[in-house]
Amino acid sequence: MPKPIRVSDRDGAPESERQPRAVKASGASLETVPKRPRRVFSAADKLRIVKEADRCLASGKRGGVGALLRREGIYASLLSSWRTQLGTQGAAGLATKKPGRKPKLSEAERRVEQLEKRNAELERKLHVANVLIALQKKAHEVLGLALPESDGDV
């Protein structure tokens, strides 16, 4: 009886023709799987799934919600949180929100703060310029020099 040939589960090629896999230090083969991107549900999809789950519950058919969850590939906790958002904020609560911290200041408040900083710096520069002008006037008085005539603009 001939010896059976082992066939790979992945590509159907005999083991002798397959590409060698990376091997760990322990000797076990290392296979990397690319990371799947995170799924994002639109507000319409969330609303559709919640309403369909409610229909499954209303029908009284056993296992209907579980089958829906498996078909959609979501957990019951996610469905529960969507129901809570729908109940508290309505359909607008299901819309995707930007992740991360909420900004401390709105765009208008940030602009006002920026303008106030600039105003304070300009006032400081004006104060320094006025002090220097006063110093120049005193120097002219002490040295007895005549000040140049001004047009009276100031």
trRosetta pair geometry for C-beta under 8 A, 3 or more apart (Angstrom, degrees):
i j d omega theta_ij theta_ji phi_ij phi_ji
5 14 5.4 -45 169 -126 123 114
5 15 7.6 -164 178 14 79 92
6 14 7.2 102 76 -156 57 69
6 15 4.8 22 83 -25 105 128
7 12 6.2 -8 -179 -151 114 44
7 13 7.5 158 -151 80 74 21
7 14 6.3 -59 -103 -100 63 51
7 15 7.5 -130 -99 -36 18 77
8 11 5.4 13 89 44 131 74
8 12 6.5 -73 65 -19 86 12
8 13 5.8 8 22 57 122 67
8 14 7.6 142 -10 -156 88 7
8 15 6.4 137 -54 -84 86 63
8 18 5.6 105 -51 -79 143 139
11 18 7.1 141 53 -112 124 98
13 17 4.7 -109 170 86 114 111
13 18 5.3 147 92 -74 117 75
14 17 5.1 77 62 13 82 102
14 18 7.4 -136 95 -25 41 86
15 18 5.8 -43 -150 10 36 118
20 23 8.0 -44 165 -30 103 102
21 29 4.3 46 97 -160 136 117
21 30 6.7 176 154 54 103 54
21 31 6.3 -38 -155 -77 134 82
22 29 7.0 114 75 -163 50 67
22 30 4.5 -48 93 62 101 106
22 31 7.9 165 46 -74 92 39
23 27 6.3 -14 -178 -146 113 32
23 28 7.3 154 -155 79 70 28
23 29 5.8 -50 -101 -104 67 54
23 30 6.6 165 -114 3 13 93
24 27 6.9 -41 73 25 77 20
24 28 5.1 0 37 60 119 78
24 29 7.6 169 1 -127 85 5
24 30 5.1 114 -49 -53 88 111
39 73 7.5 126 -30 102 169 121
40 96 6.5 20 -171 -101 109 148
41 45 4.4 -127 -167 88 91 126
41 46 5.1 110 129 -58 125 86
41 49 7.6 -42 -160 2 147 139
41 96 7.8 161 75 -70 56 106
42 45 4.8 99 53 5 76 101
42 46 7.1 -140 95 -4 41 86
42 96 7.3 -69 -123 -23 42 112
43 46 5.7 -53 -148 37 34 113
43 47 6.2 33 154 -19 66 107
43 91 6.6 87 169 172 120 82
43 92 7.9 -14 -143 -127 148 25
43 94 4.3 118 -141 105 82 99
43 95 4.6 -20 -70 -86 131 57
43 96 7.1 -124 -49 -16 83 69
44 47 5.8 -55 -146 38 30 110
44 48 6.2 33 154 -22 64 107
45 48 5.6 -54 -147 36 30 113
45 49 6.3 27 157 -17 65 107
46 49 6.0 -58 -148 37 29 107
46 50 6.3 26 156 -17 65 108
46 82 5.0 -154 -169 -143 107 131
46 86 7.9 -171 136 -61 108 111
46 94 4.3 -173 89 -168 139 124
47 50 5.9 -55 -144 38 30 110
47 51 6.2 26 158 -15 65 109
47 86 7.2 131 -107 -105 74 127
47 91 6.0 14 -91 -131 134 97
47 94 5.8 163 -53 67 84 172
48 51 6.0 -60 -147 40 26 107
48 52 6.2 25 156 -18 64 110
49 52 5.7 -55 -144 39 30 111
49 53 6.3 33 154 -21 64 104
49 68 7.3 143 -157 163 81 116
49 72 5.8 69 -122 -113 126 164
49 74 7.2 47 -174 26 155 151
49 79 6.9 -118 135 -113 113 94
49 82 7.1 27 83 106 111 166
50 53 5.7 -53 -149 34 30 112
50 54 6.5 32 151 -19 63 104
50 79 6.9 156 -98 -157 70 80
50 82 5.3 -140 -71 123 117 118
50 83 5.8 157 -137 -82 117 71
50 86 5.8 133 167 -26 171 159
50 94 7.9 -116 -8 -98 140 140
51 54 5.5 -51 -150 35 35 114
51 55 6.5 38 150 -20 65 103
52 55 5.5 -49 -149 34 35 114
52 56 6.5 40 150 -22 64 101
52 68 5.9 168 123 -139 112 140
53 56 5.5 -49 -150 33 35 114
53 57 6.5 34 151 -17 64 103
53 65 5.4 58 -148 -126 87 95
53 68 5.8 -170 -90 97 74 157
53 79 5.8 122 -77 -163 168 133
53 83 8.0 -90 83 -69 138 115
54 57 5.7 -52 -149 36 33 111
54 58 6.2 32 153 -19 66 108
55 58 5.6 -55 -143 38 32 111
55 59 6.3 36 156 -27 65 103
56 59 5.9 -51 -149 27 29 112
56 61 6.7 -81 -162 57 71 101
56 64 3.4 -173 -165 127 105 119
56 65 4.8 154 107 -67 137 64
56 67 7.8 -170 -137 54 143 95
56 68 5.6 -119 -42 -23 158 137
57 60 7.8 37 167 -67 36 39
57 64 7.4 -155 -56 77 36 121
57 65 6.2 32 -63 -58 81 120
59 64 6.1 101 63 -57 121 171
61 64 4.3 86 84 -49 102 122
63 66 4.9 -57 -157 46 65 117
63 67 5.7 69 144 -27 85 100
64 67 5.8 -55 -149 34 29 110
64 68 6.5 30 152 -19 63 105
65 68 5.5 -52 -151 35 35 114
65 69 6.4 36 151 -20 66 104
65 76 7.7 63 143 -111 116 101
65 79 7.9 152 -173 134 108 170
66 69 5.7 -52 -148 35 32 112
66 70 6.4 29 155 -16 65 105
67 70 5.8 -54 -148 38 32 109
67 71 6.2 33 154 -21 66 108
68 71 5.7 -56 -146 37 29 111
68 72 6.2 13 161 -5 66 111
69 72 6.2 -64 -142 47 26 100
69 74 5.7 -103 -150 72 74 73
69 75 6.9 47 -167 -133 122 15
69 76 6.1 -29 -108 -68 154 69
69 79 6.7 -83 -97 -30 104 138
70 73 7.3 28 -176 -75 31 42
74 78 4.7 -104 -180 71 110 137
74 79 6.3 119 118 -46 125 88
75 78 4.9 102 61 2 78 100
75 79 7.4 -142 101 0 46 86
76 79 5.5 -53 -152 39 40 113
76 80 6.2 45 149 -24 69 105
77 80 5.4 -51 -147 35 33 116
77 81 6.5 33 154 -18 65 102
78 81 5.8 -51 -147 35 32 108
78 82 6.5 34 152 -19 63 105
79 82 5.7 -55 -150 36 32 112
79 83 6.5 35 151 -21 65 103
80 83 5.7 -52 -151 33 32 113
80 84 6.5 33 151 -19 64 103
81 84 5.5 -50 -149 34 36 114
81 85 6.4 37 152 -18 66 103
82 85 5.7 -52 -146 38 33 111
82 86 6.2 34 153 -19 65 107
82 94 6.3 45 -152 -116 89 101
83 86 5.7 -56 -147 38 30 112
83 87 6.2 29 155 -19 65 109
84 87 5.8 -58 -147 37 29 110
84 88 6.2 12 162 -7 66 111
85 88 6.3 -63 -139 44 26 99
85 89 5.8 -34 -177 36 66 109
85 93 3.9 -173 171 137 85 115
85 94 5.6 128 114 -76 125 59
86 89 7.5 -75 -117 59 14 69
86 90 6.8 8 -163 -159 52 15
86 91 6.9 23 -132 -85 83 43
86 93 6.1 -163 -79 69 29 118
86 94 6.0 22 -77 -54 83 109
88 93 6.1 113 76 -99 82 164
89 92 5.7 -99 147 78 101 84
89 93 2.7 122 72 -64 118 118
90 93 5.9 127 57 -1 44 99
91 94 5.9 -48 -166 23 48 113
92 95 5.9 -27 -169 -4 50 117
103 106 7.1 122 97 -90 120 32
103 110 8.0 -44 166 -51 133 127
105 109 4.0 -132 -168 95 101 120
105 110 4.7 133 111 -60 126 79
105 113 6.8 -33 -156 -8 167 138
106 109 4.8 93 50 10 75 103
106 110 7.0 -137 93 -7 37 88
107 110 5.8 -56 -149 35 30 112
107 111 6.5 31 152 -20 64 106
108 111 5.7 -54 -150 35 32 112
108 112 6.5 34 152 -20 65 104
109 112 5.6 -51 -147 35 34 113
109 113 6.4 35 153 -20 65 105
110 113 5.7 -53 -150 36 31 113
110 114 6.4 33 151 -21 64 106
111 114 5.6 -54 -149 35 32 113
111 115 6.4 29 154 -16 66 106
112 115 5.8 -57 -148 39 31 109
112 116 6.3 32 154 -21 65 106
113 116 5.7 -53 -147 35 30 112
113 117 6.6 34 153 -21 63 103
114 117 5.8 -53 -154 32 31 113
114 118 6.6 28 151 -16 64 106
115 118 5.6 -53 -147 38 35 111
115 119 6.2 39 153 -22 67 105
116 119 5.6 -51 -145 36 32 114
116 120 6.4 34 155 -20 64 104
117 120 5.9 -56 -151 34 29 110
117 121 6.5 27 153 -17 64 106
118 121 5.8 -56 -150 36 33 110
118 122 6.4 30 154 -17 66 107
119 122 5.8 -57 -147 39 31 109
119 123 6.3 32 154 -20 65 106
120 123 5.7 -53 -147 36 30 112
120 124 6.5 33 152 -21 63 103
121 124 5.7 -52 -151 33 33 112
121 125 6.5 32 152 -17 65 104
122 125 5.6 -52 -147 37 35 111
122 126 6.3 38 152 -21 66 104
123 126 5.5 -52 -147 35 33 114
123 127 6.4 37 152 -22 64 103
124 127 5.7 -52 -151 33 32 113
124 128 6.6 32 151 -18 64 103
125 128 5.7 -52 -149 36 34 112
125 129 6.4 35 152 -19 66 105
126 129 5.6 -54 -147 37 32 112
126 130 6.3 33 154 -19 66 105
127 130 5.8 -54 -147 36 30 111
127 131 6.4 31 154 -19 64 105
128 131 5.8 -55 -150 36 31 112
128 132 6.5 31 153 -19 64 106
129 132 5.7 -55 -149 36 32 112
129 133 6.5 33 153 -20 65 104
130 133 5.7 -52 -147 35 33 112
130 134 6.4 33 154 -18 65 105
131 134 5.7 -54 -149 37 32 111
131 135 6.3 36 151 -22 65 106
132 135 5.5 -52 -147 35 33 115
132 136 6.5 36 153 -21 65 102
133 136 5.7 -51 -150 33 33 112
133 137 6.6 35 150 -20 64 103
134 137 5.6 -51 -151 33 34 114
134 138 6.5 33 152 -17 65 104
135 138 5.8 -55 -150 37 33 110
135 139 6.4 35 151 -22 65 105
136 139 5.6 -52 -147 34 33 113
136 140 6.5 34 153 -19 64 103
137 140 5.8 -55 -153 34 31 111
137 141 6.6 30 150 -18 65 105
137 147 7.1 3 -124 -92 72 137
138 141 5.6 -54 -149 36 35 112
138 142 6.2 31 155 -18 69 106
139 142 5.9 -54 -143 38 31 108
139 143 6.1 13 163 -3 66 114
140 143 6.2 -65 -139 49 25 99
140 144 8.0 -127 167 47 52 6
140 145 4.8 -92 -147 68 76 95
140 146 7.5 -31 -176 121 115 5
140 147 5.2 67 159 -73 163 86
141 144 7.5 24 178 -74 28 37
147 150 8.0 -27 138 -23 111 95
150 153 6.9 -107 163 24 106 79
150 154 6.6 -37 157 26 151 104
